[in-house]
Amino acid sequence: MPLYEYVCDSCGCKFERLRSVAAADQACECPTCHSALAHRVLSRFATLRGGGNGNGDSSSSSGSCASCSASSCAHCHH
């Protein structure tokens, strides 16, 4: 079952629920205030782009990673 993120319109609480795809947009109860006014929000997650080294960092076409200011980097091996 997928994990979905929700935000409560009453209290602003952010929470996650394991729900079927069919139930993803159905109303669910807020665990904090028990309101049924929670709505699903888009989740933020990390992805690897071309040139990534497998630990969440991806290299840019300039030859350095996002955590470097130099044109070569021991961290991302460029």
C-alpha positions in Angstrom: 0.0 0.0 0.0 1.3 3.5 -0.8 2.1 6.0 1.9 0.3 9.4 1.4 0.8 12.7 3.1 -2.1 14.8 4.4 -2.6 18.2 6.0 -5.5 19.0 8.3 -7.5 22.1 7.3 -8.5 22.7 10.9 -5.2 22.6 12.9 -2.5 22.4 10.2 -1.2 19.1 11.3 0.8 17.2 8.7 0.6 13.4 8.8 1.0 10.2 6.7 -1.3 7.3 6.1 -0.9 3.9 4.4 -3.9 3.7 2.2 -4.9 1.9 -1.0 -4.8 3.9 -4.2 -8.6 3.8 -4.4 -8.9 5.4 -0.9 -6.1 8.0 -1.4 -8.5 11.0 -1.9 -11.2 9.9 0.5 -11.6 11.8 3.8 -9.4 10.8 6.7 -9.3 11.8 10.3 -6.6 14.1 11.7 -4.7 12.3 14.5 -4.3 15.6 16.4 -7.7 17.3 16.4 -9.8 14.4 15.0 -11.3 16.6 12.3 -12.3 15.0 9.0 -11.1 18.1 7.1 -7.7 16.7 6.1 -6.6 16.8 2.4 -3.9 14.9 0.6 -0.8 16.9 -0.5 2.0 16.1 -2.8 5.0 14.4 -1.2 8.5 15.6 -1.5 11.1 13.0 -2.1 14.7 12.7 -3.5 15.4 11.3 -6.9 18.6 10.6 -8.7 19.4 12.3 -11.9 22.0 11.2 -14.5 25.5 11.2 -13.0 24.3 10.6 -9.4 26.6 8.6 -7.2 23.8 6.7 -5.4 23.8 8.6 -2.2 21.3 11.3 -3.2 23.9 13.7 -4.7 23.8 14.3 -8.4 26.5 16.0 -10.4 25.8 18.9 -12.7 27.2 19.3 -16.2 29.8 21.8 -14.9 31.7 18.9 -13.3 31.0 19.8 -9.6 28.3 18.7 -7.2 25.8 21.0 -5.5 27.9 21.0 -2.3 31.1 22.2 -4.0 32.2 25.5 -5.3 35.2 24.2 -7.1 35.4 22.7 -10.6 36.5 19.4 -9.1 35.4 17.6 -6.0 36.6 14.7 -4.0 33.1 14.2 -2.7 31.5 13.4 -6.0 34.7 12.4 -7.8 34.5 15.0 -10.5 
